[in-house]
Amino acid sequence: MHYLFLGIAILSEVVATSALKNAEGFTRLLPSLVVAVGYGAAFYFLSLALRAIPIGVAYAIWSGIGIVLISIVAYFAHGQKLDLPALLGMGLIVVGVLVIQLFSRSQAH
């Protein structure tokens, strides 16, 4: 259940971060509300996940998956192009998250 909370936190953060561009410095109401609600939900669900997942592990997963998801959203929603070094770097991030998930004993309390 705690990894579900972490997943919801990550998705909420991705939605909020994606809305930041459209909020245009918080001058547009609806995107600004999406940012506020998204980050509020993200931190709430992160706090629930941290009841069972160590903060270092949770944050590594959060940031790793978040970077990849934000880049995908930016590609489709804003036309952001990624070059080979960027894609390789993101691949390394994903590999790092997988190493933590599959091999680290730090996940247990």
DAUR-V527416 format. One record per backbone hydrogen bond with DSSP energy under -1.0 kcal/mol. NH is the residue of the N-H (numbers start at 1). CO is the residue of the C=O. Records with the same first field share a line. If there is no record, write none. Layout:
BEGIN
NH = CO  CO
END
This chain:
BEGIN
5 = 1
6 = 2
7 = 3
8 = 4
9 = 5
10 = 6
11 = 7
12 = 8
13 = 9
14 = 10
15 = 11
16 = 12
17 = 13
18 = 14
19 = 15
23 = 19
27 = 23
28 = 23
32 = 28
33 = 29
34 = 30
35 = 31
36 = 32
37 = 33
38 = 34
39 = 35
40 = 36
41 = 37
42 = 38
43 = 39
44 = 40
45 = 41
46 = 42
47 = 43
48 = 44
49 = 45
50 = 46
51 = 48
52 = 49
53 = 49
58 = 54
59 = 55
60 = 56
61 = 57
62 = 58
63 = 59
64 = 60
65 = 61
66 = 62
67 = 63
68 = 64
69 = 65
70 = 66
71 = 67
72 = 68
73 = 69
74 = 70
75 = 71
76 = 72
77 = 73
78 = 74
80 = 74
87 = 83
88 = 84
89 = 85
90 = 86
91 = 87
92 = 88
93 = 89
94 = 90
95 = 91
96 = 92
97 = 93
98 = 94
99 = 95
100 = 96
101 = 97
102 = 98
103 = 99
104 = 100
108 = 105
END
